[in-house]
Amino acid sequence: MTVAATARGSGWLRAMPAVFVLIWSTGFIVARYGMPYAPPLKFLAVRYALSLLCFCIWVALARVAWPKERAQWGHLAATGVLMQAGYLGGVWAAVHAGMGAGLVALMVGIQPVLTAIWLSFTGGRISQRQWAGLVLGFAGLVLVVSRKFGQGTEVSALTMGLAVMALLSITAGTLYQKRFVAPCDVRSASAVQMAAALLVTLPFAAMETQGIEWNVYSTGAMAWSVLVLSLGGSSLLYMLIQRGTATAVTSLLYLVPPCTAVMAWLLFREPITLVTLLGIGLTAAGVSLVVRSAR
């Protein structure tokens, strides 16, 4: 391998977290475009099916090896159910049921704290600097989404249950993958995960009475969800979990709501206040403390 190729490879590895945050942050933007025209679980079922097709074509063209052991297929399926069907299904269903995006983001943003608490109870080493970064990042997250409270947000047993399901699913999925999933090609692994998510989602999607209204907004949201969020974002999350510590990876999710706020300002002219800017700064500082400690 040449020096130039090595430099490009190391540069890509350094850029992976930033690229992941940018891609993952578009999730709520896509929801805003597509949600009025499609029930959440039917939309997600179509997304999983198209993503599975794309990954299978990618695997075939690249001649990528599939997991060899039956246990590995089971572990990948479990992470697909948790990190795709459970997490995305909970978030989209909660927003569709009336919960504001800001509150959903805040609920799911507790994940790094839950991950750190779990690791501390199971013998994982969380330094004082990392704990300080987690608390600082969460405080910044609260400031970023605080202006959204009371803007059409509905808190009910249903919406809270769905949001908690999403939070627990993404947390458990991240920890499970780090613990049980052996390193393998991200393309074949993602195909297995999408297939498992599709099988779990289909029965619930069939219960939704509303159909998908295909127009430029819903079609664009679907295309972005499949090509960018699933093929790009989910693959990057898989690789980041394999390469880094669970605490460092999950702390990146603190940056998603602030990044989404900036995107909403650029695309929809949603205002960014001084409090929002302060929250973004606190969140970035908190994530920096966690990541530097993990390294």
KABELRA-V128072 format. One record per pair of residues at least 6 apart in sequence whose C-alpha atoms are under 7 Angstrom apart, sorted by sequence separation. I is the first residue (numbers start at 1). J is the second residue. D is the distance in Angstrom with one decimal. If there is no record, write none. Layout:
BEGIN
i=(I I)
j=(J J)
d=(D D)
END
This chain:
BEGIN
i=(67 95 120 264 265 265 241 240 116 91 113 112 258 255 254 255 106 252 106 251 106 248 102 248 190 102 103 248 102 41 186 245 40 100 186 40 100 186 99 100 98 99 40 98 99 107 111 115 108 104 108 183 99 107 111 97 178 178 94 94 93 94 91 175 90 91 174 90 90 91 90 88 86 87 86 87 87 86 87 83 82 83 82 83 82 79 79 79 75 76 75 72 85 76 80 84 141 79 80 144 77 81 85 76 77 80 81 85 76 80 137 77 81 66 64 59 59 116 55 115 143 144 143 56 112 144 55 143 144 112 141 52 111 112 140 140 52 140 141 51 52 140 109 109 137 138 48 136 137 136 137 48 49 137 48 136 137 105 134 45 133 133 45 133 134 45 133 130 41 45 129 130 129 41 42 130 41 129 39 39 39 38 39 38 37 38 47 51 37 50 47 47 51 51 37 34 33 34 33 34 33 30 23 24 23 24 23 20 20 20 21 25 24 25 21 25 26 21 25 22)
j=(73 101 126 270 271 272 249 249 126 104 134 134 280 283 283 284 141 287 142 287 145 290 145 291 235 148 149 294 149 89 235 294 92 152 238 93 153 239 153 154 153 154 96 154 155 163 167 171 166 163 167 242 159 167 171 159 241 242 159 162 162 163 162 246 162 163 246 163 165 166 166 166 165 166 166 167 169 169 170 169 169 170 170 173 173 173 176 177 180 181 181 181 197 189 193 197 254 193 194 258 192 196 200 192 193 196 197 201 193 197 254 196 200 188 188 187 188 247 187 247 275 276 276 191 247 279 191 279 280 250 279 191 250 251 279 280 194 282 283 194 195 283 253 254 282 283 194 282 283 283 284 197 198 286 198 286 287 257 286 198 286 287 201 289 290 202 290 289 201 205 289 290 290 204 205 293 205 293 208 210 211 211 212 212 212 213 222 226 213 226 225 226 230 231 218 217 217 218 218 221 221 221 228 229 229 233 233 233 236 237 252 256 256 257 255 259 260 256 260 259)
d=(6.5 6.4 6.4 5.7 5.9 6.7 6.3 6.5 6.8 6.8 6.4 6.9 5.5 6.5 6.5 6.8 6.8 6.5 6.6 5.8 6.9 6.0 5.0 5.1 6.8 5.4 6.9 6.1 6.8 6.4 6.1 6.8 5.6 6.2 6.9 5.8 4.4 7.0 4.8 6.9 6.3 4.9 6.9 5.4 6.4 6.6 6.3 6.4 6.9 6.2 4.8 6.8 6.1 6.8 5.8 6.4 6.2 6.4 4.9 5.5 6.8 6.1 6.9 6.7 4.7 5.9 7.0 5.7 5.9 5.9 4.6 6.8 6.7 4.0 5.7 6.7 5.3 5.4 5.5 6.0 4.8 5.0 6.2 5.3 5.1 5.1 6.9 6.2 6.6 6.6 6.0 6.5 4.8 6.5 3.8 5.9 6.6 6.6 6.1 6.1 6.0 5.9 6.9 6.3 5.1 5.8 4.8 6.3 5.7 5.4 6.4 5.2 7.0 5.6 7.0 6.3 6.2 6.1 6.0 6.4 6.2 4.6 6.0 6.4 6.3 5.1 5.5 4.9 6.6 5.1 6.1 5.2 6.8 5.2 3.9 6.1 5.6 4.7 6.2 6.9 6.3 4.6 6.7 5.9 5.9 6.8 5.5 6.1 4.0 6.5 6.9 6.9 6.5 4.3 5.6 4.9 6.2 6.4 5.9 5.7 3.8 6.0 6.1 5.0 6.9 6.1 5.3 6.0 6.7 7.0 6.3 4.4 6.9 6.9 4.8 6.2 4.8 6.7 7.0 6.2 6.9 6.4 6.7 4.4 6.0 6.2 6.5 5.4 5.2 6.7 6.8 5.8 6.4 6.9 6.3 5.9 5.6 4.5 6.6 5.4 6.3 5.2 7.0 6.6 6.3 5.9 5.7 5.8 6.1 7.0 6.9 4.9 6.7 6.8 6.7 6.1 6.5 5.9 5.1 7.0)
END
